[in-house]
Amino acid sequence: MSALQTQIGKLALDKPGMVASGIMDETGASMVRMLAAGAGAVVTKSIGSEPRAGHANPCFTEVKGGFVNAMGLPNPGIEEFGTEIREAVPHGKIVGSIFGANAAEFAKLAGKMEDYGACALELNLSCPHAKGYGMEVGTDPPLVKQIVAAVKDAVSIPVWAKLTPNTHLLNDIALAVQDGGGDAVVAINTLKAMVISPEFRRPYLSNRFGGLSGPAIRTVGVRDIFDLYEAVSIPLIGVGGISDWRDAAQYIMAGARAFQIGSAIAKDGPEVFATINRELQEFMGDNGYESIADMVGVAHE
Ligand SMILES: Cc1cc2nc3c(=O)[nH]c(=O)nc-3n(C[C@H](O)[C@H](O)[C@H](O)COP(=O)(O)O)c2cc1C
């Protein structure tokens, strides 16, 4: 057994690093490429019931320490997406990310993703820039519990909930996921943010605000995973600002059994996975960790 193998509930991954939803994961070919680059799994772009164009440009910009985006959940819709995900499934583990406005819509999308061969589901309860979706439904604990329970009833694959840091209720929301029968919590999605153009005297993004990702949010994500580890007993998956093995190790030591990478793929290319796999394994060997499980949560001791 490789030291990098990890277990998220019933789901085993050969490597602990996954592609985060929204980056290089909307076509079959790009998902296959990311698996070949060393990702343990790919989380798909968040998919909804109907095709969506997303927000008008500009919807993405680089800032010091990361990116701010307000893509607005552009996606081809669940029917069209079947062709893409089916192309990738034979090559490795694909987690289907979905977004809906209510429990019934989430449950319907979940069933489709399971039919397409997804190994798990990630419920997007956290996008900060899509009206009626994401964090607008994901910051109400009773509604979160209802959504998770409805999806659990509809499928037999593991159900993960991806949460927003834009709330003081994070632990309550995670407990709602656990009470609803959820199999894991993924944290964090982007932090609500804004860039203003001094020349134009107005917000730079067409949507005015967006979500901050990249190194600037890592300390927030690590702290959230640290808190969640003490609040819930279901497995945690860390995401936010990971670009090297030290970042990944921080999330694992805070309590995550696996991690996801988004912005660093855009910045450094898919090679980031092979580098982290190699260097994390070296660190583990040098420090006597025989498995990822040995390292999970050690910062709490
Ligand atoms: C361009 C872009 C698109 C994204 N799209 C999604 C999405 O569709 N669904 C989702 O749950 N998160 C989405 N995210 C958030 C990422 O999955 C991740 O939670 C966030 O970027 C923090 O990780 P990072 O710092 O490694 O990028 C997106 C992020 C970026 C930068």
The ligand as an SDF file (V2000), in Angstrom:
LIG
                    3D

 31 33  0  0  0  0  0  0  0  0999 V2000
  -12.3920   29.8950  -11.8410 C   0  0  0  0  0  0  0  0  0  0  0  0
  -12.9610   29.1840  -10.6670 C   0  0  0  0  0  0  0  0  0  0  0  0
  -14.1520   28.4690  -10.8070 C   0  0  0  0  0  0  0  0  0  0  0  0
  -14.6920   27.7680   -9.7260 C   0  0  0  0  0  0  0  0  0  0  0  0
  -15.8510   27.0580   -9.9010 N   0  0  0  0  0  0  0  0  0  0  0  0
  -16.3650   26.3390   -8.8650 C   0  0  0  0  0  0  0  0  0  0  0  0
  -17.5150   25.5310   -9.0360 C   0  0  0  0  0  0  0  0  0  0  0  0
  -18.0890   25.4160  -10.1280 O   0  0  0  0  0  0  0  0  0  0  0  0
  -17.9830   24.8510   -7.9520 N   0  0  0  0  0  0  0  0  0  0  0  0
  -17.3800   24.9020   -6.7100 C   0  0  0  0  0  0  0  0  0  0  0  0
  -17.8460   24.2610   -5.7750 O   0  0  0  0  0  0  0  0  0  0  0  0
  -16.2630   25.6540   -6.5410 N   0  0  0  0  0  0  0  0  0  0  0  0
  -15.7500   26.3570   -7.5720 C   0  0  0  0  0  0  0  0  0  0  0  0
  -14.6110   27.0970   -7.3930 N   0  0  0  0  0  0  0  0  0  0  0  0
  -13.9620   27.1210   -6.0500 C   0  0  0  0  0  0  0  0  0  0  0  0
  -12.8280   26.1050   -5.9660 C   0  0  0  0  0  0  0  0  0  0  0  0
  -13.2880   24.7750   -6.1580 O   0  0  0  0  0  0  0  0  0  0  0  0
  -12.0980   26.1950   -4.6110 C   0  0  0  0  0  0  0  0  0  0  0  0
  -13.0170   25.9180   -3.5550 O   0  0  0  0  0  0  0  0  0  0  0  0
  -11.5070   27.5730   -4.3670 C   0  0  0  0  0  0  0  0  0  0  0  0
  -10.9900   28.1240   -5.5670 O   0  0  0  0  0  0  0  0  0  0  0  0
  -10.3940   27.5250   -3.3180 C   0  0  0  0  0  0  0  0  0  0  0  0
   -9.3430   26.6680   -3.7280 O   0  0  0  0  0  0  0  0  0  0  0  0
   -8.0030   27.2180   -4.4330 P   0  0  0  0  0  0  0  0  0  0  0  0
   -7.4780   28.3200   -3.5770 O   0  0  0  0  0  0  0  0  0  0  0  0
   -7.1050   26.0180   -4.5160 O   0  0  0  0  0  0  0  0  0  0  0  0
   -8.4160   27.7330   -5.7900 O   0  0  0  0  0  0  0  0  0  0  0  0
  -14.0380   27.8050   -8.4610 C   0  0  0  0  0  0  0  0  0  0  0  0
  -12.8480   28.5240   -8.3220 C   0  0  0  0  0  0  0  0  0  0  0  0
  -12.2950   29.1950   -9.3910 C   0  0  0  0  0  0  0  0  0  0  0  0
  -11.0070   29.9680   -9.2080 C   0  0  0  0  0  0  0  0  0  0  0  0
  1  2  1  0
  2  3  1  0
  2 30  2  0
  3  4  2  0
  4  5  1  0
  4 28  1  0
  5  6  2  0
  6  7  1  0
  6 13  1  0
  7  8  2  0
  7  9  1  0
  9 10  1  0
 10 11  2  0
 10 12  1  0
 12 13  2  0
 13 14  1  0
 14 15  1  0
 14 28  1  0
 15 16  1  0
 16 17  1  0
 16 18  1  0
 18 19  1  0
 18 20  1  0
 20 21  1  0
 20 22  1  0
 22 23  1  0
 23 24  1  0
 24 25  2  0
 24 26  1  0
 24 27  1  0
 28 29  2  0
 29 30  1  0
 30 31  1  0
M  END
$$$$
